[in-house]
Amino acid sequence: MPTRNISLTPEQDAFIEKAVKSGEYQNASEAVRDALRALRQRRREDALKLEALRMQIKTGVDSLERGEFTEVADADLDRYLEGLTAASAERAR
């Protein structure tokens, strides 16, 4: 297995030490490998969220291009948003 030297802050070192002493991990390497797995998983989830957001944006832009939108005057915006919130809550029931 490859070996790599890394520098940790005192807080990071104490965190790893506490995790090892509590028996959660056999050693510091195991704790760091788990942290890297969690980082990799978070990045995958972030990429999926970003893709979903891009799809939602595309859907919105496509709707705008088809003219499927509602214009709301600035003065009416709060009332319009409250109506959307109420309608969403009603559908959730």
C-alpha positions, -999 to +999 in steps of 0.1 A: +000+000+000+014+034-009+026+056+019+021+094+020+032+119+046+006+145+054+005+175+077-025+180+101-036+208+122-034+201+160-073+199+160-073+174+131-046+153+149-066+154+182-098+144+163-081+114+148-064+104+180-097+105+199-114+084+172-086+058+175-086+058+213-123+053+214-119+022+193-138+036+163-107+029+142-077+006+146-052+034+137-048+069+121-045+055+086-078+038+089-095+070+101-079+090+072-090+064+046-126+066+060-124+104+058-113+102+021-142+078+014-166+103+029-151+131+008-154+110-023-190+102-015-198+139-008-183+149-041-204+123-060-235+136-042-226+172-050-221+163-087-255+147-088-271+177-071-254+200-096-267+179-125-302+180-111-300+217-107-288+221-143-317+200-155-342+222-135-326+253-150-329+239-185-365+230-178-372+266-167-354+282-196-373+259-221-406+269-205-396+306-208-388+301-245-422+285-250-438+315-233-450+294-204-446+318-175-466+342-154-456+378-151-460+393-116-457+429-107-432+439-080-461+450-058-478+417-061-448+394-056-453+387-019-489+377-024-480+356-054-453+337-035-476+332-006-502+317-030-475+293-043-465+283-008-502+276+002-508+256-030-477+235-024-487+229+012-522+218+001-507+193-025-485+179+002-515+169+024 
